[in-house]
Amino acid sequence: MAQTPKLDEKVFSHRIDFYWQAIAMYSIALVIYSFLRGTIAEGQLSITLKDPIVLLLGAFVVATGIGALISQYMKRKLIISDDAIIIRNRFREKIVNISQIQRIAFGREKRFERGAYRIIKIRIAGRRRLMRIRPSVYDNEPGLIAALLQLKRSIHHPGH
């Protein structure tokens, strides 16, 4: 599936930096807790691995690391072109043509940043469920929002 994108396609990769941030935070918490709970005897630090909090933080670090590796391996991408939205990963590709899209709705974030979009809902003809896109999980979030806004305008004004 090593296709090169067309000139009119905008490619947005799935972000995985939050995994590494979570691993770093869990690891720091694990080290700090281990030092606080460990005992220093004869110039050596002994850490108990049977402590439930140490086991829990260690499990978080391992689980988040596995999640990061799986996400990196899957190579998820969202491709927006003038005539379709393509959702691609290492194994599959789903193409939604512009003729199938009935409506694109932008939901605003209410709590954190003004102007930020929390979720974008796309109604597709022939499907009961909406297709949901979270711009915050893709690289170049402003570019993704701009591309979807442009696609929304072309849906409402065909024959641009």
Secondary structure, DSSP 8 states (H G I E B T S, - for coil): ------TT-EEEEB--HHHHHHHHHHHHHHHHHHHHH-EEETTEEE--TT-HHHHHHHHHHHHHHHHHHHHHHHT-EEEE-SSEEEEE-SS-EEEEEGGGEEEEEEEE-SSS-TT-EEEEEEEETT-SS-EEE-GGGBSSHHHHHHHHHHHHHHHHS---
